[in-house]
Amino acid sequence: MLSGIRRFFDEFMTTDPAAAAAPGHAVQCAAAALLLEMAHMDETLKPEEHDAVLRAVHERFELSPEEADGLIDCAEAERLEATDYHQFTSLIKAHFGAAERIALVEQLWRVAYADERLCKHEEYLVRKVADLLHVPHSAFISAKHRVQREAEG
């Protein structure tokens, strides 16, 4: 598993070993891990949820499909090893501005609504992550409403 993660960074992210250790890569992995956690919250990873995660990672970080797949693999390994969300949210909080944190919460809502239903565990996760990222409640609700409108129309 570690060799796959190392290969991802070596192949797609940079050829400079000093740049490979840049916090940006870890932040991308942390954000992707939270999106994957959302996709797994209702105990069944549906294709539309996986597609929503891939789309979010691809668009958010401007990655090629191959790079997005590699990041997803890295994030899945991190997600499976994680004992809580703090390791992800603390990194994101340190490197994302307020607008980026709100955008991540909105992406979490998109993944949650990808299968056209919201379970209580998904709503709990978005609320928990938003709190850990210090996203104001009004922004949390606005993001939810934007995604609901998109899903309806």
C-alpha positions, -999 to 999 in steps of 0.1 A, spaced: 0 0 0 28 25 9 46 17 -23 14 27 -42 12 60 -24 49 67 -30 44 58 -67 15 82 -69 36 111 -56 66 102 -77 48 97 -109 21 124 -109 29 151 -84 65 160 -88 100 149 -98 116 171 -71 119 151 -38 118 184 -18 86 194 -34 70 160 -29 70 167 8 51 199 3 21 202 25 -2 207 -5 -1 170 -14 -10 160 21 -38 185 22 -52 171 -11 -50 136 4 -68 147 36 -96 164 16 -100 134 -6 -101 111 25 -130 131 39 -148 129 6 -143 91 6 -155 88 42 -187 105 31 -191 81 3 -188 52 28 -211 67 54 -242 48 44 -223 16 44 -225 10 7 -202 28 -18 -225 34 -47 -210 42 -82 -226 76 -82 -209 84 -49 -176 73 -61 -181 93 -93 -189 124 -72 -157 119 -52 -136 116 -84 -153 146 -99 -147 167 -68 -110 157 -66 -105 162 -103 -121 197 -103 -109 209 -70 -73 201 -75 -72 203 -113 -59 168 -117 -59 145 -147 -81 114 -144 -49 93 -137 -38 118 -110 -73 118 -95 -73 80 -93 -39 80 -77 -50 106 -51 -81 85 -44 -60 54 -38 -37 74 -14 -67 89 4 -84 55 7 -53 41 24 -52 71 48 -89 69 55 -86 32 64 -57 39 88 -73 69 104 -87 67 140 -106 101 138 -112 131 115 -89 154 134 -58 144 115 -75 154 83 -93 185 95 -63 200 113 -42 198 82 -70 213 61 -76 241 86 -39 250 85 -37 252 47 -72 261 34 -87 296 37 -123 301 48 -137 300 13 -118 267 5 -131 251 37 -167 261 28 -161 247 -7 -150 214 8 -182 213 29 -202 219 -2 -183 190 -19 -192 168 10 -228 177 6 -226 168 -32 -212 134 -23 -239 129 3 -266 137 -22 -250 118 -51 -273 89 -46 -303 112 -42 -309 104 -6 -294 117 26 -289 94 55 -285 106 91 -249 94 92 -240 115 61 -256 146 76 -237 139 109 -204 137 91 -209 170 72 -219 187 104 -189 172 123 -164 182 96 -178 217 93 -175 222 130 -139 209 130 -131 232 101 -147 261 119 -171 267 91 -199 290 103 -233 274 106 -248 298 81 -222 287 55 -229 251 63 -267 256 57 -261 277 26 -239 250 11 -265 224 18 -293 245 2 -271 251 -29 -265 214 -33 -302 205 -27 -312 230 -54 -287 215 -78 -300 180 -71 -336 191 -77 -331 210 -109 
